[in-house]
Amino acid sequence: MSTSDIPVSRNIVTAIPGPKSEELHERRKASVANGAGCALPVYIERAKGAIFVDVDGNAFIDMGSGIGVTTVGHANDTVVEAAKAQLEKLTHTLFTVTPYEGYVAVAEKLAEITPGKFAKKSILVNSGAEAVENAVKIARKFTGKSAIAALDHSYHGRTNLTMALNYKSVPYNLGFGPFASDIYHAPNSYPYHDGLTGEEAAKNTIKYLEKHIGAEQLAAIIFEPIQGEGGFIVPAEGFLPALQKWANANNVVVIADEIQSGTARTGYWYASEFFGIEPDLVLSAKGMGGGLPIASVTGKAEIMDSTNPGSLGGTFGGNPVACAAVLGVYKEIEEKKLLDRAKQIGEKLLSVFNELKAEFDFVGDVRGIGAMVALEFVHPGTKDPNPDVVKKIVSYAAQQGVLLLDAGTYNNVVRTLPSLAITDAQLDDALTVIREAFSQAV
């Protein structure tokens, strides 16, 4: 079967999971390590746009996009054709041995679309966590300092260094220590809970950095402009510019982890643009490859060039086929005006979710930018986390053919990351199911 026969709407024909998925899940349990968890044990056979179809023939509306990866849609024609053409010409040489144009073209495009008018350079790697690791290496080499600060509720990956940067231990860090040293966690801006302005929250963060670390030891501060796994926490206005101003004055490298919030997700190429900041280093992954594994570190040329030749790279970093896919993604974003589409989707999500907030007293907060919107659930009359209602909503939606993702430090957030290829009819249908899920969760 090909992607051409995929329906344009959800269609559930078996119990969820269906018999073929259940059979595959038994095979999985016998052969795949337990640490590779499974949010929904339906096994996907093919996908197109915002719809995926499992092995039992059930068609789902995908409101998660592989956690923000298939931003331009599953099996996007432009991306597929670009990757196919490259597959027929060259699949691997190792860029640091015998280079090729695709890597250079991606780096040139990243210099164009990332925030800041200064000269920029990039390296390409395989995953978001690898991009974080390299950004930390580069910042330490450039500044000659060792300490790194992350923010509360952050998530940066599952490698040893990135686990040390994570705020939430379970399930990501538990039992895997000891972790990388000289890592600190500073207060974040969390308007729903702290009630602070951006300026007030920044003062708290800067006070922590100065008193617990010291600017003379701090190489970099890394943050997600909108925290992903932390629950789509959007900082108060002015918070990030104040941090950048302080960092710039103290020779502290500003690293924006835009792995989830970048590549048109928020209606901007990068969420940093929305907040009016120009990070020294910007990290990209997920949506940039359209489903193929690739990531990048892009930053000020003088910072990127501070490392020794041969100190950055890896066997598969900037694979030719993945590079071709990236260029296809960027072409699709520009030609289909997907920055505008992300804003349209966000307006619809925020409108409906705020209606639900007014109707259901277990919704504490609605927040997000562009096609990156979440709801935080609480026990009525409090701000105490309510993960049970999240489980009910996500489970009900799945049974009806809509994939939702949970998130948050306390697992009490539902996040939506729909493909920008989702149609109005598909989005409306998904929101109808979500509304039903809320009623069922009462």
Secondary structure, DSSP 8 states (H G I E B T S, - for coil): --GGG--SS-B--S-SS-HHHHHHHHHHHHHS-TTS--SS---EEEEEBTEEEETTS-EEEESSHHHHT-TT-BT-HHHHHHHHHHHTT-S---TTTS--HHHHHHHHHHHHHSS-SS-EEEEEESSHHHHHHHHHHHHHHHHS--EEEEETT----SSHHHHHH-S--TTTTTT--S--SSEEEE----HHHH---HHHHHHHHHHHIIIII-TTTEEEEEE-SSBTTTT-B---TTHHHHHHHHHHHTT-EEEEE-TTTTTTTTSSSSHHHHHT---SEEEE-GGGGTTS--EEEEEEHHHHTTS-TTSS--TTTT-HHHHHHHHHHHHHHHHTTHHHHHHHHHHHHHHHHHHHHHH-TTEEEEEESSS-EEEEEB-TTS--B-HHHHHHHHHHHHHTTEE-EEESTTS-EEEE---TT--HHHHHHHHHHHHHHHHHH-
